[in-house]
């Protein structure tokens, strides 16, 4: 009988799993993508459906199976990854390790129970159901997004959760209740609110957004003597990080990947109604602007971002900040223009087709702001020219493509009737001014990881090709040559191959599998493999000899300082011999 780990691996396809996080492209028999674990432009992340493994052959050199991927991408330990994948595969963990019942998993359980309680409450609360109906939210949409309701009571939720075996301190850690400092008791965080469960990329509930139910606002405000916030969210918890979460992402990710575009809106209702209108590649931010972690998640999935925020001042400011940050990630940035005074939810309620049309015709960012600036300011007056330039120069400066940037510089100069040089000069001054918002310095991405040592890459290539050739005469050529490996595992593999042993022990099988995978992704034809192997062999040996010469040089210096002439003589002999060998190889 297979173990739970083997059973899970047999039921989950690695390509399907990773496609939920990264946009993969076919590359021969494998798939490739830009690595999600370090910043790069050339794809070096490969997934093998045959071997059911993944590996980055670039900056981070990470790799492994489905468990290792979830641990890396989600930041989980093994028990947490095991539980997540077991649920996905439908595998029951009969003898559950106590470690699997971690604090994090306990919080997932609390959030799931809470979502269920709120859903059931909505079903029996007619005024809220009627309100959602008036807003145009269909019953199927309510079920799909698991929209619920928190009644106007101080201990409604905490009573039901404690009845299910959860402790008040745990419920507080999940963000569902607040501890009273005066009475040392607990009360519900969400009261008289329409509840939107927030889910992670795997569909698990990790938090909530609560919108005040309007018919109860007046009585609540009168009772408390203060104004209630329209929206409140779960605070930061062990499983909920507002800066990393995108509402609706679990439902949108497949459409984002297939359409190679994401539509970003501001509110929960905007996202829900956009999906209902058929624009299923829509997500909503939890704050007023996108964050770097959120953009990193989206950039793995698509190249184009279309933003639509409320048309008030705060909404437009959020759009600009989001699009400025998105420029740093190389997105094709677009703006979804909707009628003034309306948000996406209102637009869908009035005419779903108009929202779909607006999304399909989203304008490139520079084009959108050009039209807007020229519509509200006079390009013929001195003050108008100044106002237009103030709006458009930061937008042009953010453009990553130099040809596109040159086009809009010329366009702006023509519209304002000024020399192009004047536009470029002002743009350069703006970049140098630290007070200017949306500067590249302010929005710099995470520093790239250091590239692996050249020798490590040479070792991989050499061994991958050596295992492919495997001819006795080729292996005989290597006898007595100068090869040493940074990785003890690779040294063992090389030693086994030199003995003519292709049956590797269990401790080497994972590394051997990765090296064979490496051979699959190398752009080397069958006709040129012998030539490539010879080149790899030569470069690796040269590198090994140079490393050895460096080591010998250090030892010679040490013995010279100690005036140990006998050792110096022996070492110098070895040094000259290797130097002569290096000349013959070069």
BAMAR-796345 format. One line per field, with one value per residue (C-alpha): residue in one letter; x, z, y; residue number from 0; chain. Coordinates in Angstrom, 2 decimals. Each point is the difference from the previous one (the first is absolute). Layout:
REM BAMAR-796345
res	A  ...
X	X  ...
Z	Z  ...
Y	Y  ...
n	NUM  ...
chain	A  ...
//
This chain:
REM BAMAR-796345
res	X  X  X  X  X  X  X  X  X  X  X  X  X  X  X  X  X  X  X  X  X  X  X  X  X  X  X  X  X  X  X  X  X  X  X  X  X  X  X  X  X  X  X  X  X  X  X  X  X  X  X  X  X  X  X  X  X  X  X  X  X  X  X  X  X  X  X  X  X  X  X  X  X  X  X  X  X  X  X  X  X  X  X  X  X  X  X  X  X  X  X  X  X  X  X  X  X  X  X  X  X  X  X  X  X  X  X  X  X  X  X  X  X  X  X  X  X  X  X  X  X  X  X  X  X  X  X  X  X  X  X  X  X  X  X  X  X  X  X  X  X  X  X  X  X  X  X  X  X  X  X  X  X  X  X  X  X  X  X  X  X  X  X  X  X  X  X  X  X  X  X  X  X  X  X  X  X  X  X  X  X  X  X  X  X  X  X  X  X  X  X  X  X  X  X  X  X  X  X  X  X  X  X  X  X  X  X  X  X  X  X  X  X  X  X  X  X  X  X  X  X  X  X  X  X  X  X  X  X  X  X  X  X  X  X  X  X  X  X  X  X  X  X  X  X  X  X  X  X  X  X  X  X  X  X  X  X  X  X  X  X  X  X  X  X  X  X  X  X  X  X  X  X  X  X  X  X  X  X  X  X  X  X  X  X  X  X  X  X  X  X  X  X  X  X  X  X  X  X  X  X  X  X  X  X  X  X  X  X  X  X  X  X  X  X  X  X  X  X  X  X  X  X  X  X  X  X  X  X  X  X  X  X  X  X  X  X  X  X  X  X  X  X  X  X  X  X  X  X  X  X  X  X  X  X  X  X  X  X  X  X  X  X  X  X  X  X  X  X  X  X  X  X  X  X  X  X  X  X  X  X  X  X  X  X  X  X  X  X  X  X  X  X  X  X  X  X  X  X  X  X  X  X  X  X  X  X  X  X  X  X  X  X  X  X  X  X  X  X  X  X  X  X  X  X  X  X  X  X  X  X  X  X  X  X  X  X  X  X  X  X  X  X  X  X  X  X  X  X  X  X  X  X  X  X  X  X  X  X  X  X  X  X  X  X  X  X  X  X  X  X  X  X  X  X  X  X  X  X  X  X  X  X  X  X  X  X  X  X  X  X  X  X  X  X  X  X  X  X  X  X  X  X  X  X  X  X  X  X  X  X  X  X  X  X  X  X  X  X  X  X  X  X  X  X  X  X  X  X  X  X  X  X  X  X  X  X  X  X  X  X  X  X  X  X  X  X  X  X  X  X  X  X  X  X  X  X  X  X  X  X  X  X  X  X  X  X  X  X  X  X  X  X  X  X  X  X  X  X  X  X  X  X  X  X  X
X	0.00  1.51  0.84  -2.11  2.84  0.21  -3.80  -0.11  2.73  -1.85  -3.21  1.42  1.55  2.91  -0.72  -3.60  1.11  2.73  -2.21  -2.13  2.93  2.08  -0.84  1.76  0.89  0.66  3.70  0.42  -1.13  0.27  -1.40  1.85  -0.67  1.67  1.07  -2.40  2.79  2.39  -0.11  0.97  -0.92  1.04  -2.07  2.16  -2.73  -0.94  -2.66  0.20  -3.37  1.87  2.14  -2.55  2.70  0.89  3.32  1.39  3.17  0.66  0.55  -1.41  0.64  -3.01  -1.92  -1.91  -3.42  -3.52  0.62  3.16  -1.78  -2.83  2.49  1.96  -2.89  -2.25  2.72  -1.36  1.76  -0.43  -3.01  -1.90  0.86  -1.01  -3.40  -0.68  0.90  -1.84  -3.19  0.55  0.60  -2.86  2.39  -0.97  2.86  -1.16  2.83  0.37  3.23  -0.68  2.30  -2.49  -2.50  2.18  -1.19  -0.25  -2.33  -2.09  -0.53  -1.05  -2.60  -1.36  -0.31  -1.74  -2.51  -0.59  -0.73  -2.49  -1.74  -0.31  -1.28  -2.73  -0.96  -0.46  -2.41  -2.42  0.43  -2.47  0.91  3.63  -1.04  -2.30  2.78  2.40  -2.74  -0.48  3.76  -0.35  1.86  -1.47  -0.61  2.61  2.56  -0.83  0.61  3.13  1.68  -1.44  -1.39  -1.47  -1.33  1.14  -3.04  -0.10  1.04  3.07  0.58  -1.84  3.10  2.13  -2.81  -0.35  3.73  0.54  -2.81  2.07  2.99  2.03  1.44  -0.61  3.77  0.19  -2.97  1.71  3.20  -2.11  -1.23  -3.63  -0.40  1.52  1.01  -1.51  2.72  -2.48  -1.81  2.55  -2.81  -0.36  -2.45  -0.57  2.06  -2.63  -3.54  -2.86  2.17  -0.23  2.97  2.37  2.30  3.54  1.71  3.56  1.07  -1.02  -3.54  0.42  -1.69  2.68  -1.93  -3.06  -1.08  -3.16  -2.23  -2.38  -3.62  -1.57  -3.43  1.64  2.47  -2.18  -1.00  3.55  1.49  -2.57  0.71  3.80  0.22  2.57  0.08  0.59  2.51  -1.62  2.48  2.15  2.35  1.62  3.20  3.40  0.15  2.27  -1.88  -1.32  2.43  -1.90  2.99  0.13  -3.70  -2.13  -3.73  -1.40  3.42  -0.90  -2.86  1.81  3.44  -0.81  -1.64  2.86  2.46  -1.96  -0.89  3.45  -1.73  -1.25  -2.71  0.58  -2.88  -0.27  -2.83  -1.41  -3.34  1.77  1.83  -3.12  -2.08  2.80  0.14  -3.79  0.21  2.40  3.30  1.41  3.63  -0.82  1.57  -0.45  2.63  -0.47  1.30  0.05  2.98  1.83  3.06  3.27  -0.84  -3.40  1.66  2.53  -2.85  -1.79  3.15  0.51  -3.39  -0.27  1.57  -2.89  -1.72  -3.19  -0.92  -3.37  -0.42  -2.64  -0.02  0.30  3.34  1.01  -0.89  2.02  2.94  -0.14  -0.08  3.09  1.95  -0.95  0.93  3.27  0.98  -1.11  2.44  2.87  -1.16  -0.25  -3.79  -1.81  -2.08  -3.50  -2.89  -3.65  -1.98  -3.54  -2.54  0.73  -1.49  -0.42  1.99  0.20  -2.81  -2.37  0.96  -0.76  -3.32  -1.06  1.37  2.33  0.88  1.38  2.42  1.15  0.51  1.96  2.33  0.53  0.83  2.24  2.38  3.81  0.91  1.72  -2.87  -2.58  1.75  0.83  -3.67  -0.99  2.65  -0.78  -3.72  0.19  2.89  0.65  3.16  0.25  0.34  3.21  -1.77  -1.74  3.31  1.45  -2.95  0.01  3.74  -0.36  -2.53  1.72  3.74  -0.07  -2.10  2.45  3.01  -1.37  -0.17  2.51  0.20  2.25  -1.69  -3.43  1.45  1.47  -3.38  -1.82  2.73  -0.45  -3.80  0.05  2.40  -2.24  -3.20  1.57  1.84  3.40  3.35  0.49  3.22  -2.00  -2.21  3.03  1.74  -3.01  -0.39  3.67  -0.34  -3.11  1.86  2.79  -2.43  -0.49  -3.36  -1.54  -2.36  0.09  3.77  1.83  2.04  -3.21  -1.41  3.13  -0.56  1.53  3.73  0.82  1.59  3.68  0.58  1.30  3.75  1.12  1.54  -3.34  -1.60  2.93  -0.30  -3.71  0.53  2.99  -1.67  -3.31  1.79  2.27  -2.99  -1.53  3.12  0.98  2.43  2.86  2.62  -1.26  0.15  3.48  1.14  -0.84  2.24  2.79  -1.43  -0.38  -3.62  -1.31  -3.56  -1.38  -2.94  0.85  -3.03  1.30  3.44  -1.60  -1.93  3.18  1.89  -2.83  0.06  3.77  -0.46  -2.51  -2.79  -3.31  -2.01  0.02  -0.79  -3.10  1.87  1.07  -3.24  -1.49  3.17  0.26  -3.62  0.68  3.09  -1.97  -2.65  2.80  0.96  -3.61  -0.08  3.43  -0.28  2.31  -0.89  0.93  2.41  1.97  -0.02  3.55  1.33  -1.86  1.30  3.59  -0.46  -1.59  2.79  2.69  -1.58  -0.58  3.54  1.44  -2.07  1.07  3.69  -0.29  -1.60  2.82  2.66  -1.60  0.10  3.63  0.95  -1.44  1.92  3.24  -0.37  -0.65  3.07  2.19  -0.99  0.90  3.29  -0.87  2.06  -0.57  -3.78  0.35  2.11  -2.54  -2.93  1.72  0.60  -3.72  -0.90  2.20  -1.31  -3.64  0.79  1.47  -3.08  -2.29  1.81  -0.60  -3.73  -0.45
Z	0.00  -0.97  2.69  0.25  -1.61  -2.97  -0.28  -0.07  -2.66  -2.18  0.14  -0.54  -3.30  0.62  -3.09  1.05  3.55  -1.01  -2.66  2.89  1.00  -3.15  -3.70  -1.68  -3.68  -1.89  -0.70  -1.76  2.34  2.99  1.08  0.88  1.65  1.61  3.41  2.80  2.60  -1.36  -2.37  -3.60  -3.57  -1.82  1.07  1.88  1.98  -1.49  0.87  -1.11  -0.34  -0.68  3.11  2.05  1.21  -0.43  0.02  -0.51  -2.06  0.56  2.93  2.95  -1.08  1.98  -0.93  1.19  -0.08  0.68  3.77  -0.36  -2.37  2.46  2.84  -2.00  -1.56  3.09  2.67  1.62  1.92  -1.16  2.21  -1.29  -3.63  0.59  1.39  -2.83  -2.75  1.73  -0.02  -3.67  -0.93  2.12  2.08  3.61  2.48  2.37  2.52  0.18  1.51  2.86  -1.77  -2.87  2.40  0.10  1.12  -3.64  -0.84  3.07  -1.36  -3.37  1.80  1.89  -3.18  -1.83  2.83  0.12  -3.73  0.38  2.94  -1.85  -3.17  1.93  1.78  -3.29  -1.23  2.85  -0.06  -2.55  0.15  -0.94  -2.77  -1.36  0.18  -2.00  -2.54  -0.44  -0.55  -2.79  1.70  -1.22  2.26  -1.81  0.49  3.71  0.28  -2.14  2.00  3.28  0.95  3.50  2.79  3.54  2.16  2.21  3.19  2.27  0.42  -2.88  -1.66  3.04  1.60  -3.02  -0.48  3.65  -0.36  -2.80  2.30  -0.76  2.89  0.23  -0.14  -3.29  -1.43  0.88  -1.78  -3.09  0.15  0.56  3.46  2.20  3.64  2.27  2.16  2.63  0.57  -1.34  -2.11  -3.77  -2.53  -3.75  -2.36  -2.77  0.89  -2.34  -3.08  -3.36  0.03  -2.88  0.72  -1.23  -1.37  -0.88  -3.38  1.07  0.90  3.77  2.06  1.72  1.01  -0.59  -1.24  1.65  -1.57  2.37  -0.69  -0.83  1.54  3.40  -0.13  1.66  3.04  0.49  -0.16  2.43  2.47  -0.12  -0.44  -2.81  -3.75  -1.22  -2.79  -3.26  -0.37  2.55  -0.66  1.91  1.62  -0.74  1.14  -0.45  -3.20  -1.18  -1.34  -1.58  -2.14  -1.67  -0.48  -3.06  0.42  -2.62  -1.08  0.69  -2.52  -2.46  -0.30  -2.79  -2.13  0.76  -1.30  -3.11  -0.98  1.00  1.62  3.43  0.75  3.33  1.81  3.39  1.95  0.81  -1.63  -3.13  -0.29  0.66  -2.59  -2.58  0.28  -0.25  -3.25  -1.42  0.58  2.10  -0.08  2.55  3.45  2.66  2.24  3.74  0.36  -2.19  -2.18  -1.12  1.94  -1.25  1.25  -1.74  -3.23  0.24  0.25  -3.02  -2.11  0.22  -1.68  -2.70  -1.97  -0.12  2.84  -0.46  3.00  0.89  3.24  1.22  -1.92  3.14  0.98  2.29  -2.64  -2.71  2.35  0.72  -3.73  -0.61  2.86  -1.09  -3.61  0.99  2.03  -2.81  -2.34  2.04  -0.84  -3.73  -0.26  -3.06  2.04  -0.99  1.51  -0.14  -0.55  1.38  0.27  2.63  3.41  -0.56  1.29  -1.74  2.16  -0.93  -3.65  0.00  1.80  -2.63  -3.09  0.26  -3.70  0.46  2.67  -2.23  -2.86  2.24  1.10  -3.56  -1.13  2.92  -1.18  0.32  2.97  -1.95  -2.48  2.80  1.91  -3.18  -0.92  3.54  0.44  -3.35  0.77  3.28  -0.73  -2.84  -1.92  -1.47  3.26  2.04  3.14  -1.97  -1.46  3.51  1.41  -2.91  0.35  3.77  -0.67  -2.94  0.64  2.93  -2.13  -2.92  2.30  1.36  -3.44  -0.26  -3.81  -1.35  -3.41  1.62  2.27  -2.99  -1.76  2.90  0.52  -3.65  0.38  3.10  -1.58  -3.08  2.00  2.16  -2.90  1.74  -1.01  0.86  1.79  2.47  0.83  0.49  2.15  2.32  0.19  0.96  2.69  1.34  0.30  1.94  2.41  3.10  0.70  -3.22  0.73  -1.74  -0.50  -0.88  3.19  2.05  -1.71  -0.49  -0.13  2.30  -0.62  -2.33  1.48  -0.80  -3.04  0.87  -0.30  -3.54  1.09  1.34  -3.40  -1.76  2.30  -0.79  -3.74  -0.04  2.03  -1.86  -3.33  1.39  1.10  -3.45  -1.85  2.33  -2.47  1.48  -2.18  1.04  3.68  -0.51  -1.32  3.37  2.03  1.64  -1.00  2.51  1.10  3.41  0.94  2.44  0.78  1.80  -1.70  -3.45  0.93  0.93  -3.28  -1.97  1.92  -0.70  -3.71  -0.10  1.43  -2.75  2.56  -1.18  2.91  2.49  3.73  1.47  1.42  -3.55  -1.89  0.55  -1.25  -2.95  -0.89  0.05  -2.24  -2.52  0.11  -0.65  -3.14  -1.22  0.22  -1.59  -3.55  -1.34  -3.01  -0.27  -2.81  2.04  3.38  -0.35  -0.88  2.90  2.41  -1.11  0.57  3.43  0.98  -1.06  1.84  3.20  0.07  -0.59  2.89  2.28  -0.85  0.64  3.39  0.81  -1.09  2.26  2.92  -0.69  -0.28  3.45  1.49  -1.65  1.51  3.43  -0.10  -1.34  3.02  2.23  -2.00  -0.64  -3.22  -0.40  -0.19  -2.23  -2.50  -0.20  -0.35  -2.66  -2.01  0.16  -0.80  -3.16  -1.13  0.28  -1.70  -2.98  -0.13  0.06  -3.05  -1.98  0.83  -0.77
Y	0.00  3.40  2.53  3.19  1.95  -2.38  -0.02  3.82  0.15  -2.48  2.07  3.52  1.01  2.34  2.11  0.61  0.86  2.46  1.62  1.23  2.21  0.54  0.46  -2.94  -0.28  -3.24  -0.62  -3.33  -2.75  2.36  3.37  3.18  3.36  2.97  -1.27  0.98  -0.16  2.62  2.96  -0.79  0.87  -3.19  -3.06  -2.51  -1.78  -3.39  -2.57  -3.63  -1.80  -3.25  0.14  2.00  2.38  3.68  1.81  3.49  -0.17  3.68  2.33  -1.96  -3.62  -1.20  -3.13  -3.03  -1.66  1.31  0.12  2.06  2.40  0.66  0.43  2.57  1.93  0.08  0.10  -3.18  -2.71  -3.60  -0.92  3.04  -0.81  -3.64  1.01  2.45  -2.47  -2.86  2.10  0.87  -3.64  -1.35  -2.11  -0.59  0.21  -2.72  0.20  3.71  1.24  2.48  2.44  0.16  1.53  3.09  3.39  1.05  -2.89  0.77  3.51  -1.41  -2.11  3.01  2.04  -2.83  -0.49  3.76  0.15  -2.83  1.71  3.31  -1.72  -1.78  3.21  1.85  -2.68  0.80  3.81  1.33  3.73  -0.74  -2.38  2.72  2.59  -2.22  -0.63  3.78  0.34  -2.55  -2.85  -3.29  -3.01  -2.08  2.79  0.15  -3.75  0.04  2.77  -1.35  3.41  -0.02  2.19  0.81  0.96  3.08  -1.82  0.14  -3.74  -1.70  -1.43  -0.66  -2.02  -2.26  -0.45  -0.94  -2.53  -1.57  -0.39  3.11  2.02  3.78  0.67  -1.96  1.88  3.28  -1.15  -0.69  3.61  -0.95  1.53  2.70  -0.24  2.64  1.57  1.11  -3.31  -2.50  -1.43  -0.40  1.46  -0.44  2.16  -0.11  1.11  0.97  -0.51  -1.71  -2.35  -0.73  -2.96  0.64  -3.12  -0.84  -1.35  -3.51  1.06  -0.17  2.72  2.10  3.12  2.18  3.38  1.31  2.67  1.76  -0.95  3.35  -0.50  -0.47  2.88  2.61  -2.09  -1.22  3.47  1.35  -2.80  0.29  3.75  -0.36  -0.46  -3.54  -0.55  -1.07  -2.89  -1.80  -2.89  -2.80  1.34  -1.49  -3.63  -2.99  -0.92  3.40  2.61  2.88  1.02  -3.44  -0.73  0.74  -0.52  -2.37  -1.28  -3.63  0.28  2.26  -1.61  -2.46  2.71  2.40  -2.58  -1.02  3.60  1.28  2.98  1.00  2.56  1.76  1.72  1.65  -1.61  -3.42  0.78  1.27  -3.32  -2.09  1.86  -0.08  -3.79  -0.15  2.03  -2.58  1.81  -2.81  1.15  2.72  0.47  2.67  1.57  -0.02  3.55  3.09  -0.99  -3.10  -1.12  -1.49  -3.54  0.14  1.13  -2.82  -2.51  1.48  0.29  -3.76  -0.42  2.67  2.86  2.50  1.86  1.99  2.17  1.47  1.92  2.40  3.28  2.16  1.56  -2.87  -2.56  1.75  0.39  -3.74  -0.74  2.13  -1.57  -3.51  0.61  1.69  -3.05  -2.30  1.77  -1.41  -3.52  0.55  -0.25  1.26  2.48  1.03  1.99  -1.06  3.20  0.05  2.86  2.65  -0.65  -3.73  -2.93  -3.41  -1.44  2.84  -0.35  -3.73  0.59  2.53  -1.77  -3.06  0.25  3.54  -1.28  -2.87  2.49  2.40  -2.80  -1.25  3.54  0.95  2.72  -0.03  2.15  2.77  0.28  0.16  2.79  1.92  0.16  0.95  2.72  1.60  -0.12  1.89  2.43  2.45  -0.99  3.51  1.93  0.12  -1.24  -2.75  -1.21  -0.12  -1.97  -2.48  -0.56  -0.57  -2.78  -1.67  0.20  -2.48  -2.37  0.18  -0.35  -3.30  -1.62  -2.84  -0.15  2.76  0.09  0.43  2.67  1.89  -0.16  1.66  2.61  1.00  -0.10  2.22  2.49  0.20  0.49  2.74  1.63  -0.17  -1.58  -3.67  0.95  2.12  -3.01  -2.26  2.59  0.36  -3.77  -0.41  2.68  -1.72  -3.35  1.67  1.70  -2.22  1.69  -1.33  -2.93  -3.36  0.12  -3.19  0.23  -0.01  -3.06  -2.09  -3.73  -2.55  -0.36  -2.85  -3.08  -0.57  -2.18  -3.49  -0.47  -0.72  -3.27  -1.26  0.59  -1.68  -3.02  -0.34  0.24  -2.35  -2.76  0.33  -0.51  -2.72  -2.08  0.46  -1.16  -2.82  -1.60  -1.99  1.70  3.44  -0.91  -1.48  3.40  1.53  -2.32  1.94  3.37  2.81  0.10  0.98  0.96  2.55  -2.28  -3.28  -1.60  0.91  -1.29  -3.35  -0.08  0.66  -2.71  -2.49  0.82  -0.42  -3.48  -0.72  -0.27  1.47  -1.41  2.84  -0.42  1.63  2.99  0.99  -0.63  3.46  1.73  -2.41  0.70  3.75  -0.42  -2.04  2.71  2.50  -1.92  0.19  3.79  0.53  1.30  -2.73  -2.13  -3.68  0.85  2.54  -1.70  -1.41  3.44  1.61  -2.64  0.62  3.74  -0.53  -2.42  2.49  2.96  -1.97  -1.38  3.46  1.35  -2.87  0.54  3.74  -0.71  -2.43  2.51  2.61  -2.45  -0.92  3.67  0.64  -2.93  1.11  3.49  -1.49  -2.31  2.82  2.11  -2.96  -0.44  -3.67  -0.39  -3.76  0.39  3.07  -1.98  -2.85  2.38  2.08  -3.17  -0.85  3.60  0.09  -3.39  1.11  3.32  -1.84  -2.28  3.04  1.42  -3.20  0.07  3.70
n	0  1  2  3  4  5  6  7  8  9  10  11  12  13  14  15  16  17  18  19  20  21  22  23  24  25  26  27  28  29  30  31  32  33  34  35  36  37  38  39  40  41  42  43  44  45  46  47  48  49  50  51  52  53  54  55  56  57  58  59  60  61  62  63  64  65  66  67  68  69  70  71  72  73  74  75  76  77  78  79  80  81  82  83  84  85  86  87  88  89  90  91  92  93  94  95  96  97  98  99  100  101  102  103  104  105  106  107  108  109  110  111  112  113  114  115  116  117  118  119  120  121  122  123  124  125  126  127  128  129  130  131  132  133  134  135  136  137  138  139  140  141  142  143  144  145  146  147  148  149  150  151  152  153  154  155  156  157  158  159  160  161  162  163  164  165  166  167  168  169  170  171  172  173  174  175  176  177  178  179  180  181  182  183  184  185  186  187  188  189  190  191  192  193  194  195  196  197  198  199  200  201  202  203  204  205  206  207  208  209  210  211  212  213  214  215  216  217  218  219  220  221  222  223  224  225  226  227  228  229  230  231  232  233  234  235  236  237  238  239  240  241  242  243  244  245  246  247  248  249  250  251  252  253  254  255  256  257  258  259  260  261  262  263  264  265  266  267  268  269  270  271  272  273  274  275  276  277  278  279  280  281  282  283  284  285  286  287  288  289  290  291  292  293  294  295  296  297  298  299  300  301  302  303  304  305  306  307  308  309  310  311  312  313  314  315  316  317  318  319  320  321  322  323  324  325  326  327  328  329  330  331  332  333  334  335  336  337  338  339  340  341  342  343  344  345  346  347  348  349  350  351  352  353  354  355  356  357  358  359  360  361  362  363  364  365  366  367  368  369  370  371  372  373  374  375  376  377  378  379  380  381  382  383  384  385  386  387  388  389  390  391  392  393  394  395  396  397  398  399  400  401  402  403  404  405  406  407  408  409  410  411  412  413  414  415  416  417  418  419  420  421  422  423  424  425  426  427  428  429  430  431  432  433  434  435  436  437  438  439  440  441  442  443  444  445  446  447  448  449  450  451  452  453  454  455  456  457  458  459  460  461  462  463  464  465  466  467  468  469  470  471  472  473  474  475  476  477  478  479  480  481  482  483  484  485  486  487  488  489  490  491  492  493  494  495  496  497  498  499  500  501  502  503  504  505  506  507  508  509  510  511  512  513  514  515  516  517  518  519  520  521  522  523  524  525  526  527  528  529  530  531  532  533  534  535  536  537  538  539  540  541  542  543  544  545  546  547  548  549  550  551  552  553  554  555  556  557  558  559  560  561  562  563  564  565  566  567  568  569  570  571  572  573  574  575  576  577  578  579  580  581  582  583  584  585
chain	A  A  A  A  A  A  A  A  A  A  A  A  A  A  A  A  A  A  A  A  A  A  A  A  A  A  A  A  A  A  A  A  A  A  A  A  A  A  A  A  A  A  A  A  A  A  A  A  A  A  A  A  A  A  A  A  A  A  A  A  A  A  A  A  A  A  A  A  A  A  A  A  A  A  A  A  A  A  A  A  A  A  A  A  A  A  A  A  A  A  A  A  A  A  A  A  A  A  A  A  A  A  A  A  A  A  A  A  A  A  A  A  A  A  A  A  A  A  A  A  A  A  A  A  A  A  A  A  A  A  A  A  A  A  A  A  A  A  A  A  A  A  A  A  A  A  A  A  A  A  A  A  A  A  A  A  A  A  A  A  A  A  A  A  A  A  A  A  A  A  A  A  A  A  A  A  A  A  A  A  A  A  A  A  A  A  A  A  A  A  A  A  A  A  A  A  A  A  A  A  A  A  A  A  A  A  A  A  A  A  A  A  A  A  A  A  A  A  A  A  A  A  A  A  A  A  A  A  A  A  A  A  A  A  A  A  A  A  A  A  A  A  A  A  A  A  A  A  A  A  A  A  A  A  A  A  A  A  A  A  A  A  A  A  A  A  A  A  A  A  A  A  A  A  A  A  A  A  A  A  A  A  A  A  A  A  A  A  A  A  A  A  A  A  A  A  A  A  A  A  A  A  A  A  A  A  A  A  A  A  A  A  A  A  A  A  A  A  A  A  A  A  A  A  A  A  A  A  A  A  A  A  A  A  A  A  A  A  A  A  A  A  A  A  A  A  A  A  A  A  A  A  A  A  A  A  A  A  A  A  A  A  A  A  A  A  A  A  A  A  A  A  A  A  A  A  A  A  A  A  A  A  A  A  A  A  A  A  A  A  A  A  A  A  A  A  A  A  A  A  A  A  A  A  A  A  A  A  A  A  A  A  A  A  A  A  A  A  A  A  A  A  A  A  A  A  A  A  A  A  A  A  A  A  A  A  A  A  A  A  A  A  A  A  A  A  A  A  A  A  A  A  A  A  A  A  A  A  A  A  A  A  A  A  A  A  A  A  A  A  A  A  A  A  A  A  A  A  A  A  A  A  A  A  A  A  A  A  A  A  A  A  A  A  A  A  A  A  A  A  A  A  A  A  A  A  A  A  A  A  A  A  A  A  A  A  A  A  A  A  A  A  A  A  A  A  A  A  A  A  A  A  A  A  A  A  A  A  A  A  A  A  A  A  A  A  A  A  A  A  A  A  A  A  A  A  A  A  A  A  A  A  A  A  A  A  A  A  A  A  A  A  A  A  A  A  A  A  A  A  A  A  A  A  A  A
//
